[in-house]
Amino acid sequence: MTVALHLRGVFLPDESERDAWIVGDRLTFVRPTGEHETIASGGFVTPGLVDAHCHVGLAPTGHVPDPADQAQQALLDRDAGALLLRDAGSPVDNRSVQERDDLPRLIRAGRHVARPKRYIRDLGVEVEPADLVAEVERQVAYGDGWVKLAADWIDRSLGDLGPTWPDDVLAAAVGRAHELGARVAAHVFGEDALPGLIAAGIDSIEHGTGLTDELIDAAKAAGAAVVPTLINIDNFPQIALAGEEKFPAYAAHMRALFATSRERIRRAYEAGVPIYTGTDAGGSLPHGLVRSEIHALVGAGIPLADVIAQASWRGRAWLGLPGLEEGAPGDLVVYDTDPRVDLTAVMLPRRIVLRGRVVG
C-alpha cells in the first residue's frame, strides 16, 4: 500500500496555511484515503530552488564524463535545495542525471556553441559564422529546449573583449532556434555584443556585466531575462590578473566590469528585467552554491522576497514547471521561518522533498 506524505505549513507564494499530501510524486490539497506519514507540521513551504545556470559534467579540474561523478555534482545541488537545474552547456553527455529519480530535474542546453579560438578550449562545439545556424539546429535536437551561445570573448587582435558573431548571423541563428521551439542563452561579459544579442531576440543573457542603462531598457523591451552568476563574477579580478601582462586593456575592462557588476544587476532589476538565480557551477566553482548566489543577489540590492521568488516559483515558471499547485510535481522545501524575510532560513531547510520522496 502506498503511504501518502502529509505536511502542513504556509505555502508560498500564496501565503495560505494549509494541509497538503504527496501521493506518488504529485502534490494534492485533497486528503487522500488510506494511510499517511506526516513529514512536517508548521513552517514555510516553497517549490524547490532553481539553479538556472550550471554545468553538470564540468568541474574546475576539467571534464567530468563519468555518470557517477556527475551524480555527485547533482547531489550537491539537491542537498542545497536546488531541485531544478538548467545546464547552460556541458562538454560531455550528462543525460544520465535525467534517468535517476533521486537527482534534481535537469533541463539541458546541449553544448556551448563557440567560434574557434574565441572561447575556452575544448569546452564547446566550435564553428565559423557560416555554420552557426546549422549547429544551432543540431544543438536544438540534442538539448531540452535551450541552446547556449558563447557571444563574446577576448579578441586577441583587439586585446579586449569583442563580439563573437556578426549581428546578421546571430539574428539568423536565434531566429532559427525560435522557429524550432527552443530558447537561446548567451554568455556575454562586455557591452559590445549586447546590442546584437538583444536585437536578435536573445532569451537569456548570462552574466550581463556589460548592461548599461540603455541596454537594460532595450533588454526589457525585448523580453530578455538575465542570469547574473554573481559568485562567478567575483572571479573577474583573478581573470584580469592572469591576462594583464599580454592584454592590459582586457584586464582593465574585466576589473571595471567587476566593479560595476552589482550596480548594473540592481539597475536591471529596478527596470523590470527578470533576474534569475544561477551559480555557473562546474566552471571555476563547485556545485551546491545556489544559496550563496541568493546571498549575493541580496547583497547587490535586490529585495530578499524577490530573490526568493526568482530562485523558486518564478524561476520554475520561467523554465516551464509549476509551483505548489494541485497536481504539481512533489518538489518542495520546508523552512522553519519565512525565507522571504529571514535569509538564514535558506541555509537550514527542515525538509527537502524531490519527486515525492524525502531526500533531506
Secondary structure, DSSP 8 states (H G I E B T S, - for coil): ---EEEEEEEETTTTEEEEEEEETTEEESS--SS-EEEEEEEEEEEE-EEEEEE-TTEETTEE---HHHHHHHHHHHHHTTEEEEEE---SS--GGGGG-TTS-EEEE--SEEE-TTSSSTTTSEE--GGGHHHHHHHHHHHSSSEEEEE-EEEETTTTEEEESS-HHHHHHHHHHHHHTT-EEEEEE-SSTTHHHHHHHT-SEEEE-TT--HHHHHHHHHHT-EEE--HHHHTTHHHHHHHHTTT-HHHHHHHHHHHHHHHHHHHHHHHHT--B-----BTTTB-S--HHHHHHHHHHTT--HHHHHHHHTHHHHHHTT---S-TT-BS-EEEESS-TTT-GGGGGSEEEEEETTEE--
